[in-house]
């Protein structure tokens, strides 16, 4: 269909597509803070690059959570996985090389995702309850592992690869974001695996009748979510030159809000990787704007909570409208 052949009605339909909401919201927030903070460094390349770098772990988590939500599950354990993975990676780095440290950290995510998936599918219990339980267990393990002490990372190669480095003036954190996001986009939009994820989330009985192994697809989705959180833990550790049990504990609400605002349904059947990326950047931009405006940490938490409520309200409305 050519642009000339589009009717006014069709143009309006394209303009109000659910997937387009995030672009309008992003642009509105950008213009709002640009006008409010015109005498600050908000509208500078360096500030926007800082936003992208600071939100890189959130973006990776949002991309992973998109897979879980696509099949109708929610993973509340991702914040605790971030902390435990970062601590395991930092501890292993003191005694082994980078490959084993990275492998150990990612195995934390794989293990948690596998446990979550098996418990949910075998017990036929809500993913909300299971991942809430595993979140508590993992948080306790992370606190016990180092007795609430931070683990410094002095390996410069590790910090370069997972947070502090740049390649041809491109921050490594941005490279990680683009690589993981592109891989997730291709899986979800170009491969049969992505179609299976959305089919399972949209109507599991119909998907089962089509020969799709529903249990296996759901398990893979939770593995993707938890493994992405483990990678986010490595990125936190690399950027901060260390790991501690508090990493990721305040990220859950932000990530859920980012994914929901980005166009992914909280009830399965619809997912948007680009929306998740823009949603995470939007949350980062809001935090950045609030800080430059002089808002306190408590007030920033209130703002994130309000945004999450709005996102959930939109998601529930869309679900009821079919």
Phi and psi restraints in degrees (value plus and minus 20) as a CYANA .aco file:
   2 UNK   PHI    -100.5   -60.5
   2 UNK   PSI     143.5   183.5
   3 UNK   PHI     -83.8   -43.8
   3 UNK   PSI     -56.1   -16.1
   4 UNK   PHI     -86.1   -46.1
   4 UNK   PSI     -48.1    -8.1
   5 UNK   PHI    -105.9   -65.9
   5 UNK   PSI     -25.1    14.9
   6 UNK   PHI     -91.5   -51.5
   6 UNK   PSI     109.0   149.0
   7 UNK   PHI    -102.7   -62.7
   7 UNK   PSI     146.3   186.3
   8 UNK   PHI     -79.5   -39.5
   8 UNK   PSI     -58.8   -18.8
   9 UNK   PHI     -83.9   -43.9
   9 UNK   PSI     -61.6   -21.6
  10 UNK   PHI     -87.0   -47.0
  10 UNK   PSI     -57.9   -17.9
  11 UNK   PHI     -82.0   -42.0
  11 UNK   PSI     -62.4   -22.4
  12 UNK   PHI     -83.4   -43.4
  12 UNK   PSI     -59.6   -19.6
  13 UNK   PHI     -83.7   -43.7
  13 UNK   PSI     -60.5   -20.5
  14 UNK   PHI     -85.5   -45.5
  14 UNK   PSI     -55.9   -15.9
  15 UNK   PHI     -92.4   -52.4
  15 UNK   PSI     -45.4    -5.4
  16 UNK   PHI    -127.0   -87.0
  16 UNK   PSI      -4.9    35.1
  17 UNK   PHI     -78.1   -38.1
  17 UNK   PSI     122.7   162.7
  18 UNK   PHI     -75.9   -35.9
  18 UNK   PSI     -57.4   -17.4
  19 UNK   PHI     -87.1   -47.1
  19 UNK   PSI     -38.8     1.2
  20 UNK   PHI    -107.0   -67.0
  20 UNK   PSI     -32.6     7.4
  21 UNK   PHI     -76.7   -36.7
  21 UNK   PSI     -61.3   -21.3
  22 UNK   PHI     -82.0   -42.0
  22 UNK   PSI     -54.2   -14.2
  23 UNK   PHI     -86.9   -46.9
  23 UNK   PSI     -61.9   -21.9
  24 UNK   PHI     -86.7   -46.7
  24 UNK   PSI     -62.8   -22.8
  25 UNK   PHI     -84.1   -44.1
  25 UNK   PSI     -64.0   -24.0
  26 UNK   PHI     -80.1   -40.1
  26 UNK   PSI     -66.6   -26.6
  27 UNK   PHI     -85.0   -45.0
  27 UNK   PSI     -61.6   -21.6
  28 UNK   PHI     -81.1   -41.1
  28 UNK   PSI     -67.2   -27.2
  29 UNK   PHI     -84.5   -44.5
  29 UNK   PSI     -60.2   -20.2
  30 UNK   PHI     -80.5   -40.5
  30 UNK   PSI     -68.3   -28.3
  31 UNK   PHI     -86.9   -46.9
  31 UNK   PSI     -55.7   -15.7
  32 UNK   PHI     -82.1   -42.1
  32 UNK   PSI     -71.5   -31.5
  33 UNK   PHI     -90.6   -50.6
  33 UNK   PSI     -50.9   -10.9
  34 UNK   PHI     -82.3   -42.3
  34 UNK   PSI     -60.3   -20.3
  35 UNK   PHI     -94.3   -54.3
  35 UNK   PSI     -58.9   -18.9
  36 UNK   PHI     -91.4   -51.4
  36 UNK   PSI     -55.3   -15.3
  37 UNK   PHI    -135.1   -95.1
  37 UNK   PSI      18.0    58.0
  38 UNK   PHI     -86.2   -46.2
  38 UNK   PSI     -40.3    -0.3
  39 UNK   PHI    -115.4   -75.4
  39 UNK   PSI      -8.6    31.4
  40 UNK   PHI    -135.7   -95.7
  40 UNK   PSI    -193.1  -153.1
  41 UNK   PHI    -111.2   -71.2
  41 UNK   PSI      -1.2    38.8
  42 UNK   PHI     -79.6   -39.6
  42 UNK   PSI     -68.3   -28.3
  43 UNK   PHI    -108.1   -68.1
  43 UNK   PSI      39.0    79.0
  44 UNK   PHI    -149.3  -109.3
  44 UNK   PSI     132.4   172.4
  45 UNK   PHI     -81.5   -41.5
  45 UNK   PSI     -61.4   -21.4
  46 UNK   PHI     -83.0   -43.0
  46 UNK   PSI     -57.2   -17.2
  47 UNK   PHI     -88.6   -48.6
  47 UNK   PSI     -63.4   -23.4
  48 UNK   PHI     -85.8   -45.8
  48 UNK   PSI     -54.6   -14.6
  49 UNK   PHI     -87.4   -47.4
  49 UNK   PSI     -56.8   -16.8
  50 UNK   PHI     -83.2   -43.2
  50 UNK   PSI     -59.5   -19.5
  51 UNK   PHI     -81.3   -41.3
  51 UNK   PSI     -64.8   -24.8
  52 UNK   PHI     -83.3   -43.3
  52 UNK   PSI     -63.1   -23.1
  53 UNK   PHI     -86.9   -46.9
  53 UNK   PSI     -63.2   -23.2
  54 UNK   PHI     -88.9   -48.9
  54 UNK   PSI     -49.0    -9.0
  55 UNK   PHI    -115.0   -75.0
  55 UNK   PSI     -18.5    21.5
  56 UNK   PHI     -74.1   -34.1
  56 UNK   PSI     -68.8   -28.8
  57 UNK   PHI     -80.9   -40.9
  57 UNK   PSI     -58.4   -18.4
  58 UNK   PHI     -83.9   -43.9
  58 UNK   PSI     -60.6   -20.6
  59 UNK   PHI     -83.3   -43.3
  59 UNK   PSI     -64.3   -24.3
  60 UNK   PHI     -81.5   -41.5
  60 UNK   PSI     -63.2   -23.2
  61 UNK   PHI     -83.6   -43.6
  61 UNK   PSI     -60.8   -20.8
  62 UNK   PHI     -83.9   -43.9
  62 UNK   PSI     -61.7   -21.7
  63 UNK   PHI     -82.4   -42.4
  63 UNK   PSI     -63.2   -23.2
  64 UNK   PHI     -85.7   -45.7
  64 UNK   PSI     -63.5   -23.5
  65 UNK   PHI     -84.2   -44.2
  65 UNK   PSI     -48.4    -8.4
  66 UNK   PHI     -77.0   -37.0
  66 UNK   PSI     -57.7   -17.7
  67 UNK   PHI     -86.1   -46.1
  67 UNK   PSI     -62.9   -22.9
  68 UNK   PHI     -84.7   -44.7
  68 UNK   PSI     -64.5   -24.5
  69 UNK   PHI     -86.8   -46.8
  69 UNK   PSI     -50.3   -10.3
  70 UNK   PHI     -80.0   -40.0
  70 UNK   PSI     -52.5   -12.5
  71 UNK   PHI    -115.7   -75.7
  71 UNK   PSI     -14.7    25.3
  72 UNK   PHI      72.4   112.4
  72 UNK   PSI      -9.8    30.2
  73 UNK   PHI    -125.4   -85.4
  73 UNK   PSI     138.9   178.9
  74 UNK   PHI    -147.7  -107.7
  74 UNK   PSI     121.5   161.5
  75 UNK   PHI    -136.5   -96.5
  75 UNK   PSI      80.2   120.2
  76 UNK   PHI    -104.6   -64.6
  76 UNK   PSI     -25.1    14.9
  77 UNK   PHI    -109.0   -69.0
  77 UNK   PSI     -21.6    18.4
  78 UNK   PHI     -83.8   -43.8
  78 UNK   PSI     -56.3   -16.3
  79 UNK   PHI     -83.3   -43.3
  79 UNK   PSI     -61.7   -21.7
  80 UNK   PHI     -90.9   -50.9
  80 UNK   PSI     -52.1   -12.1
  81 UNK   PHI     -83.2   -43.2
  81 UNK   PSI     -58.3   -18.3
  82 UNK   PHI     -75.4   -35.4
  82 UNK   PSI     -69.7   -29.7
  83 UNK   PHI     -85.2   -45.2
  83 UNK   PSI     -68.8   -28.8
  84 UNK   PHI     -85.9   -45.9
  84 UNK   PSI     -60.2   -20.2
  85 UNK   PHI     -83.8   -43.8
  85 UNK   PSI     -63.4   -23.4
  86 UNK   PHI     -82.5   -42.5
  86 UNK   PSI     -62.6   -22.6
  87 UNK   PHI     -86.4   -46.4
  87 UNK   PSI     -64.1   -24.1
  88 UNK   PHI     -82.6   -42.6
  88 UNK   PSI     -64.1   -24.1
  89 UNK   PHI     -82.2   -42.2
  89 UNK   PSI     -63.3   -23.3
  90 UNK   PHI     -86.4   -46.4
  90 UNK   PSI     -59.9   -19.9
  91 UNK   PHI     -87.8   -47.8
  91 UNK   PSI     -63.7   -23.7
  92 UNK   PHI     -85.1   -45.1
  92 UNK   PSI     -52.4   -12.4
  93 UNK   PHI     -84.4   -44.4
  93 UNK   PSI     -43.7    -3.7
  94 UNK   PHI     -94.7   -54.7
  94 UNK   PSI     -37.7     2.3
  95 UNK   PHI    -145.0  -105.0
  95 UNK   PSI     -34.1     5.9
  96 UNK   PHI    -154.0  -114.0
  96 UNK   PSI    -194.0  -154.0
  97 UNK   PHI    -106.8   -66.8
  97 UNK   PSI     160.0   200.0
  98 UNK   PHI     -82.5   -42.5
  98 UNK   PSI     -64.2   -24.2
  99 UNK   PHI     -76.6   -36.6
  99 UNK   PSI     -66.4   -26.4
 100 UNK   PHI     -89.4   -49.4
 100 UNK   PSI     -55.4   -15.4
 101 UNK   PHI     -84.4   -44.4
 101 UNK   PSI     -64.6   -24.6
 102 UNK   PHI     -85.7   -45.7
 102 UNK   PSI     -62.9   -22.9
 103 UNK   PHI     -81.3   -41.3
 103 UNK   PSI     -63.9   -23.9
 104 UNK   PHI     -81.7   -41.7
 104 UNK   PSI     -62.0   -22.0
 105 UNK   PHI     -84.9   -44.9
 105 UNK   PSI     -64.1   -24.1
 106 UNK   PHI     -88.1   -48.1
 106 UNK   PSI     -51.5   -11.5
 107 UNK   PHI     -84.8   -44.8
 107 UNK   PSI     -48.6    -8.6
 108 UNK   PHI     -80.1   -40.1
 108 UNK   PSI     -67.0   -27.0
 109 UNK   PHI     -84.2   -44.2
 109 UNK   PSI     -63.2   -23.2
 110 UNK   PHI     -81.6   -41.6
 110 UNK   PSI     -64.2   -24.2
 111 UNK   PHI     -84.0   -44.0
 111 UNK   PSI     -65.8   -25.8
 112 UNK   PHI     -84.4   -44.4
 112 UNK   PSI     -63.1   -23.1
 113 UNK   PHI     -81.6   -41.6
 113 UNK   PSI     -59.8   -19.8
 114 UNK   PHI     -86.0   -46.0
 114 UNK   PSI     -63.6   -23.6
 115 UNK   PHI     -83.3   -43.3
 115 UNK   PSI     -66.5   -26.5
 116 UNK   PHI     -77.1   -37.1
 116 UNK   PSI     -69.1   -29.1
 117 UNK   PHI     -82.8   -42.8
 117 UNK   PSI     -65.2   -25.2
 118 UNK   PHI     -85.9   -45.9
 118 UNK   PSI     -62.0   -22.0
 119 UNK   PHI     -84.7   -44.7
 119 UNK   PSI     -63.8   -23.8
 120 UNK   PHI     -83.7   -43.7
 120 UNK   PSI     -65.9   -25.9
 121 UNK   PHI     -97.0   -57.0
 121 UNK   PSI     -57.9   -17.9
 122 UNK   PHI     -93.7   -53.7
 122 UNK   PSI     -61.2   -21.2
 123 UNK   PHI    -108.6   -68.6
 123 UNK   PSI     -32.4     7.6
 124 UNK   PHI      34.6    74.6
 124 UNK   PSI      26.3    66.3
 125 UNK   PHI    -130.9   -90.9
 125 UNK   PSI     132.4   172.4
 126 UNK   PHI     -76.2   -36.2
 126 UNK   PSI     116.9   156.9
 127 UNK   PHI     -82.8   -42.8
 127 UNK   PSI     -47.9    -7.9
 128 UNK   PHI     -79.7   -39.7
 128 UNK   PSI     -64.8   -24.8
 129 UNK   PHI     -93.9   -53.9
 129 UNK   PSI     -63.3   -23.3
 130 UNK   PHI     -84.2   -44.2
 130 UNK   PSI     -68.5   -28.5
 131 UNK   PHI     -92.2   -52.2
 131 UNK   PSI     -44.9    -4.9
 132 UNK   PHI     -85.6   -45.6
 132 UNK   PSI     -60.5   -20.5
 133 UNK   PHI     -87.0   -47.0
 133 UNK   PSI     -66.6   -26.6
 134 UNK   PHI     -86.3   -46.3
 134 UNK   PSI     -50.6   -10.6
 135 UNK   PHI     -78.9   -38.9
 135 UNK   PSI     -64.8   -24.8
 136 UNK   PHI     -84.1   -44.1
 136 UNK   PSI     -62.3   -22.3
 137 UNK   PHI     -83.8   -43.8
 137 UNK   PSI     -67.3   -27.3
 138 UNK   PHI     -86.4   -46.4
 138 UNK   PSI     -59.4   -19.4
 139 UNK   PHI     -80.1   -40.1
 139 UNK   PSI     -62.8   -22.8
 140 UNK   PHI     -83.4   -43.4
 140 UNK   PSI     -61.9   -21.9
 141 UNK   PHI     -83.4   -43.4
 141 UNK   PSI     -62.5   -22.5
 142 UNK   PHI     -82.1   -42.1
 142 UNK   PSI     -59.3   -19.3
 143 UNK   PHI     -89.2   -49.2
 143 UNK   PSI     -57.9   -17.9
 144 UNK   PHI     -95.4   -55.4
 144 UNK   PSI     -50.3   -10.3
 145 UNK   PHI     -77.8   -37.8
 145 UNK   PSI     -62.8   -22.8
 146 UNK   PHI    -140.4  -100.4
 146 UNK   PSI      -5.5    34.5
 147 UNK   PHI      35.6    75.6
 147 UNK   PSI      23.7    63.7
 148 UNK   PHI      47.4    87.4
 148 UNK   PSI      -6.5    33.5
 149 UNK   PHI    -115.5   -75.5
 149 UNK   PSI     125.9   165.9
 150 UNK   PHI     -95.1   -55.1
 150 UNK   PSI     133.7   173.7
 151 UNK   PHI    -137.8   -97.8
 151 UNK   PSI      87.4   127.4
 152 UNK   PHI     -91.6   -51.6
 152 UNK   PSI     132.8   172.8
 153 UNK   PHI    -141.6  -101.6
 153 UNK   PSI      97.2   137.2
 154 UNK   PHI    -129.4   -89.4
 154 UNK   PSI     -21.1    18.9
 155 UNK   PHI     -93.5   -53.5
 155 UNK   PSI      86.9   126.9
 156 UNK   PHI     -87.5   -47.5
 156 UNK   PSI     -50.2   -10.2
 157 UNK   PHI     -86.1   -46.1
 157 UNK   PSI     -60.0   -20.0
 158 UNK   PHI     -85.4   -45.4
 158 UNK   PSI     -68.8   -28.8
 159 UNK   PHI     -83.9   -43.9
 159 UNK   PSI     -51.3   -11.3
 160 UNK   PHI     -86.4   -46.4
 160 UNK   PSI     -65.5   -25.5
 161 UNK   PHI     -92.3   -52.3
 161 UNK   PSI     -48.4    -8.4
 162 UNK   PHI    -142.1  -102.1
 162 UNK   PSI       9.0    49.0
 163 UNK   PHI     144.7   184.7
 163 UNK   PSI     -65.0   -25.0
 164 UNK   PHI    -117.4   -77.4
 164 UNK   PSI     -29.1    10.9
 165 UNK   PHI    -110.5   -70.5
 165 UNK   PSI     149.5   189.5
 166 UNK   PHI    -160.0  -120.0
 166 UNK   PSI     125.1   165.1
 167 UNK   PHI    -141.6  -101.6
 167 UNK   PSI      94.1   134.1
 168 UNK   PHI      33.6    73.6
 168 UNK   PSI      25.1    65.1
 169 UNK   PHI      45.9    85.9
 169 UNK   PSI      -7.9    32.1
 170 UNK   PHI    -121.2   -81.2
 170 UNK   PSI      99.6   139.6
 171 UNK   PHI     -77.6   -37.6
 171 UNK   PSI     118.2   158.2
 172 UNK   PHI     -78.3   -38.3
 172 UNK   PSI     -56.0   -16.0
 173 UNK   PHI     -82.6   -42.6
 173 UNK   PSI     -55.9   -15.9
 174 UNK   PHI     -89.1   -49.1
 174 UNK   PSI     -59.1   -19.1
 175 UNK   PHI     -81.6   -41.6
 175 UNK   PSI     -66.4   -26.4
 176 UNK   PHI     -77.8   -37.8
 176 UNK   PSI     -64.5   -24.5
 177 UNK   PHI     -79.7   -39.7
 177 UNK   PSI     -66.8   -26.8
 178 UNK   PHI     -87.9   -47.9
 178 UNK   PSI     -61.7   -21.7
 179 UNK   PHI     -84.8   -44.8
 179 UNK   PSI     -70.1   -30.1
 180 UNK   PHI     -85.3   -45.3
 180 UNK   PSI     -61.1   -21.1
 181 UNK   PHI     -85.0   -45.0
 181 UNK   PSI     -61.7   -21.7
 182 UNK   PHI     -84.4   -44.4
 182 UNK   PSI     -63.8   -23.8
 183 UNK   PHI     -81.0   -41.0
 183 UNK   PSI     -64.1   -24.1
 184 UNK   PHI     -85.7   -45.7
 184 UNK   PSI     -60.1   -20.1
 185 UNK   PHI     -81.8   -41.8
 185 UNK   PSI     -64.3   -24.3
 186 UNK   PHI     -84.5   -44.5
 186 UNK   PSI     -61.8   -21.8
 187 UNK   PHI     -82.7   -42.7
 187 UNK   PSI     -65.7   -25.7
 188 UNK   PHI     -96.3   -56.3
 188 UNK   PSI     -51.1   -11.1
 189 UNK   PHI    -130.9   -90.9
 189 UNK   PSI     -38.1     1.9
 190 UNK   PHI    -139.2   -99.2
 190 UNK   PSI     -34.0     6.0
 191 UNK   PHI    -131.7   -91.7
 191 UNK   PSI     138.5   178.5
 192 UNK   PHI     -83.8   -43.8
 192 UNK   PSI     -48.2    -8.2
 193 UNK   PHI     -78.9   -38.9
 193 UNK   PSI     -59.2   -19.2
 194 UNK   PHI     -86.2   -46.2
 194 UNK   PSI     -60.7   -20.7
 195 UNK   PHI     -84.5   -44.5
 195 UNK   PSI     -56.4   -16.4
 196 UNK   PHI     -86.8   -46.8
 196 UNK   PSI     -60.0   -20.0
 197 UNK   PHI     -78.7   -38.7
 197 UNK   PSI     -68.3   -28.3
 198 UNK   PHI     -90.1   -50.1
 198 UNK   PSI     -54.4   -14.4
 199 UNK   PHI     -85.4   -45.4
 199 UNK   PSI     -63.1   -23.1
 200 UNK   PHI     -84.5   -44.5
 200 UNK   PSI     -61.4   -21.4
 201 UNK   PHI     -90.2   -50.2
 201 UNK   PSI     -53.4   -13.4
 202 UNK   PHI     -96.2   -56.2
 202 UNK   PSI     -66.3   -26.3
 203 UNK   PHI    -176.9  -136.9
 203 UNK   PSI      73.0   113.0
 204 UNK   PHI     -81.4   -41.4
 204 UNK   PSI     -54.6   -14.6
 205 UNK   PHI     -86.5   -46.5
 205 UNK   PSI     -62.4   -22.4
 206 UNK   PHI     -86.1   -46.1
 206 UNK   PSI     -59.3   -19.3
 207 UNK   PHI     -82.5   -42.5
 207 UNK   PSI     -60.1   -20.1
 208 UNK   PHI     -85.6   -45.6
 208 UNK   PSI     -58.2   -18.2
 209 UNK   PHI     -86.5   -46.5
 209 UNK   PSI     -46.3    -6.3
 210 UNK   PHI    -100.7   -60.7
 210 UNK   PSI     -22.6    17.4
 211 UNK   PHI      73.6   113.6
 211 UNK   PSI     -13.0    27.0
 212 UNK   PHI     -97.8   -57.8
 212 UNK   PSI     112.3   152.3
 213 UNK   PHI     -99.4   -59.4
 213 UNK   PSI      71.6   111.6
 214 UNK   PHI     -79.3   -39.3
 214 UNK   PSI     -66.8   -26.8
 215 UNK   PHI     -80.6   -40.6
 215 UNK   PSI     -63.5   -23.5
 216 UNK   PHI     -85.3   -45.3
 216 UNK   PSI     -61.5   -21.5
 217 UNK   PHI     -83.0   -43.0
 217 UNK   PSI     -64.0   -24.0
 218 UNK   PHI     -82.9   -42.9
 218 UNK   PSI     -59.1   -19.1
 219 UNK   PHI     -83.8   -43.8
 219 UNK   PSI     -64.7   -24.7
 220 UNK   PHI     -81.6   -41.6
 220 UNK   PSI     -57.7   -17.7
 221 UNK   PHI     -83.7   -43.7
 221 UNK   PSI     -62.8   -22.8
 222 UNK   PHI     -89.9   -49.9
 222 UNK   PSI     -54.1   -14.1
 223 UNK   PHI     -82.4   -42.4
 223 UNK   PSI     -62.5   -22.5
 224 UNK   PHI     -82.9   -42.9
 224 UNK   PSI     -62.2   -22.2
 225 UNK   PHI     -83.1   -43.1
 225 UNK   PSI     -68.2   -28.2
 226 UNK   PHI     -91.2   -51.2
 226 UNK   PSI     -57.6   -17.6
 227 UNK   PHI     -87.3   -47.3
 227 UNK   PSI     -57.7   -17.7
 228 UNK   PHI     -82.0   -42.0
 228 UNK   PSI     -58.8   -18.8
 229 UNK   PHI     -85.1   -45.1
 229 UNK   PSI     -57.0   -17.0
 230 UNK   PHI     -84.5   -44.5
 230 UNK   PSI     -61.1   -21.1
 231 UNK   PHI     -84.1   -44.1
 231 UNK   PSI     -59.1   -19.1
 232 UNK   PHI     -80.0   -40.0
 232 UNK   PSI     -56.7   -16.7
 233 UNK   PHI     -82.1   -42.1
 233 UNK   PSI     -60.6   -20.6
 234 UNK   PHI     -84.7   -44.7
 234 UNK   PSI     -58.8   -18.8
 235 UNK   PHI     -87.5   -47.5
 235 UNK   PSI     -58.5   -18.5
 236 UNK   PHI     -81.6   -41.6
 236 UNK   PSI     -67.8   -27.8
 237 UNK   PHI     -82.2   -42.2
 237 UNK   PSI     -59.9   -19.9
 238 UNK   PHI     -88.4   -48.4
 238 UNK   PSI     -60.0   -20.0
 239 UNK   PHI     -92.4   -52.4
 239 UNK   PSI     -56.1   -16.1
 240 UNK   PHI    -114.5   -74.5
 240 UNK   PSI     -21.3    18.7
 241 UNK   PHI      38.2    78.2
 241 UNK   PSI      15.9    55.9
 242 UNK   PHI     150.2   190.2
 242 UNK   PSI     152.1   192.1
 243 UNK   PHI    -153.7  -113.7
 243 UNK   PSI     128.3   168.3
 244 UNK   PHI    -171.3  -131.3
 244 UNK   PSI     144.1   184.1
 245 UNK   PHI     -88.0   -48.0
 245 UNK   PSI     -34.7     5.3
 246 UNK   PHI    -106.0   -66.0
 246 UNK   PSI     -28.4    11.6
 247 UNK   PHI     -79.9   -39.9
 247 UNK   PSI     111.7   151.7
 248 UNK   PHI      61.7   101.7
 248 UNK   PSI     -28.6    11.4
 249 UNK   PHI     -88.2   -48.2
 249 UNK   PSI     -44.0    -4.0
 250 UNK   PHI    -122.0   -82.0
 250 UNK   PSI     -10.5    29.5
 251 UNK   PHI    -112.5   -72.5
 251 UNK   PSI     -39.9     0.1
 252 UNK   PHI     -78.4   -38.4
 252 UNK   PSI     -71.3   -31.3
 253 UNK   PHI     -81.8   -41.8
 253 UNK   PSI     -60.3   -20.3
 254 UNK   PHI     -83.1   -43.1
 254 UNK   PSI     -63.2   -23.2
 255 UNK   PHI     -86.9   -46.9
 255 UNK   PSI     -64.5   -24.5
 256 UNK   PHI     -81.1   -41.1
 256 UNK   PSI     -63.7   -23.7
 257 UNK   PHI     -82.1   -42.1
 257 UNK   PSI     -62.8   -22.8
 258 UNK   PHI     -81.1   -41.1
 258 UNK   PSI     -65.0   -25.0
 259 UNK   PHI     -88.5   -48.5
 259 UNK   PSI     -62.3   -22.3
 260 UNK   PHI     -86.6   -46.6
 260 UNK   PSI     -65.0   -25.0
 261 UNK   PHI     -85.3   -45.3
 261 UNK   PSI     -49.0    -9.0
 262 UNK   PHI     -94.7   -54.7
 262 UNK   PSI     -21.8    18.2
 263 UNK   PHI      87.6   127.6
 263 UNK   PSI     -20.3    19.7
 264 UNK   PHI    -103.6   -63.6
 264 UNK   PSI     111.4   151.4
 265 UNK   PHI     -91.6   -51.6
 265 UNK   PSI     118.7   158.7
 266 UNK   PHI     -96.5   -56.5
 266 UNK   PSI     -24.5    15.5
 267 UNK   PHI    -138.3   -98.3
 267 UNK   PSI     -11.2    28.8
 268 UNK   PHI      70.8   110.8
 268 UNK   PSI     139.7   179.7
 269 UNK   PHI      74.4   114.4
 269 UNK   PSI     -34.5     5.5
 270 UNK   PHI    -163.3  -123.3
 270 UNK   PSI     111.2   151.2
 271 UNK   PHI    -164.4  -124.4
 271 UNK   PSI     128.6   168.6
 272 UNK   PHI    -163.4  -123.4
 272 UNK   PSI      87.7   127.7
 273 UNK   PHI     -88.8   -48.8
 273 UNK   PSI     -65.0   -25.0
 274 UNK   PHI     -80.3   -40.3
 274 UNK   PSI     -60.6   -20.6
 275 UNK   PHI     -82.9   -42.9
 275 UNK   PSI     -58.7   -18.7
 276 UNK   PHI     -83.7   -43.7
 276 UNK   PSI     -59.5   -19.5
 277 UNK   PHI     -84.9   -44.9
 277 UNK   PSI     -70.7   -30.7
 278 UNK   PHI     -84.2   -44.2
 278 UNK   PSI     -55.0   -15.0
 279 UNK   PHI     -83.0   -43.0
 279 UNK   PSI     -61.8   -21.8
 280 UNK   PHI     -88.2   -48.2
 280 UNK   PSI     -59.8   -19.8
 281 UNK   PHI     -85.9   -45.9
 281 UNK   PSI     -55.9   -15.9
 282 UNK   PHI     -82.2   -42.2
 282 UNK   PSI     -65.1   -25.1
 283 UNK   PHI     -83.4   -43.4
 283 UNK   PSI     -58.6   -18.6
 284 UNK   PHI     -85.3   -45.3
 284 UNK   PSI     -60.1   -20.1
 285 UNK   PHI     -86.1   -46.1
 285 UNK   PSI     -59.1   -19.1
 286 UNK   PHI     -84.1   -44.1
 286 UNK   PSI     -65.4   -25.4
 287 UNK   PHI     -79.1   -39.1
 287 UNK   PSI     -64.7   -24.7
 288 UNK   PHI     -82.6   -42.6
 288 UNK   PSI     -63.8   -23.8
 289 UNK   PHI     -85.7   -45.7
 289 UNK   PSI     -58.7   -18.7
 290 UNK   PHI     -86.0   -46.0
 290 UNK   PSI     -59.2   -19.2
 291 UNK   PHI     -84.4   -44.4
 291 UNK   PSI     -67.1   -27.1
 292 UNK   PHI     -85.3   -45.3
 292 UNK   PSI     -43.9    -3.9
 293 UNK   PHI    -103.9   -63.9
 293 UNK   PSI     -25.7    14.3
 294 UNK   PHI      72.8   112.8
 294 UNK   PSI      -7.3    32.7
 295 UNK   PHI     -94.2   -54.2
 295 UNK   PSI     126.2   166.2
 296 UNK   PHI    -100.9   -60.9
 296 UNK   PSI     150.5   190.5
 297 UNK   PHI     -80.3   -40.3
 297 UNK   PSI     -60.4   -20.4
 298 UNK   PHI     -82.2   -42.2
 298 UNK   PSI     -61.9   -21.9
 299 UNK   PHI     -88.1   -48.1
 299 UNK   PSI     -53.1   -13.1
 300 UNK   PHI     -85.7   -45.7
 300 UNK   PSI     -59.3   -19.3
 301 UNK   PHI     -83.0   -43.0
 301 UNK   PSI     -60.5   -20.5
 302 UNK   PHI     -81.7   -41.7
 302 UNK   PSI     -63.7   -23.7
 303 UNK   PHI     -81.7   -41.7
 303 UNK   PSI     -63.2   -23.2
 304 UNK   PHI     -83.4   -43.4
 304 UNK   PSI     -59.3   -19.3
 305 UNK   PHI     -83.2   -43.2
 305 UNK   PSI     -62.1   -22.1
 306 UNK   PHI     -83.1   -43.1
 306 UNK   PSI     -62.7   -22.7
 307 UNK   PHI     -82.3   -42.3
 307 UNK   PSI     -60.7   -20.7
 308 UNK   PHI     -83.8   -43.8
 308 UNK   PSI     -62.6   -22.6
 309 UNK   PHI     -80.0   -40.0
 309 UNK   PSI     -63.6   -23.6
 310 UNK   PHI     -82.4   -42.4
 310 UNK   PSI     -63.4   -23.4
 311 UNK   PHI     -83.6   -43.6
 311 UNK   PSI     -63.2   -23.2
 312 UNK   PHI     -85.9   -45.9
 312 UNK   PSI     -59.8   -19.8
 313 UNK   PHI     -81.2   -41.2
 313 UNK   PSI     -62.4   -22.4
 314 UNK   PHI     -83.6   -43.6
 314 UNK   PSI     -63.5   -23.5
 315 UNK   PHI     -83.0   -43.0
 315 UNK   PSI     -62.2   -22.2
 316 UNK   PHI     -85.3   -45.3
 316 UNK   PSI     -61.2   -21.2
 317 UNK   PHI     -81.7   -41.7
 317 UNK   PSI     -64.8   -24.8
 318 UNK   PHI     -84.4   -44.4
 318 UNK   PSI     -57.6   -17.6
 319 UNK   PHI     -84.8   -44.8
 319 UNK   PSI     -62.8   -22.8
 320 UNK   PHI     -89.8   -49.8
 320 UNK   PSI     -49.6    -9.6
 321 UNK   PHI     -99.9   -59.9
 321 UNK   PSI     -26.2    13.8
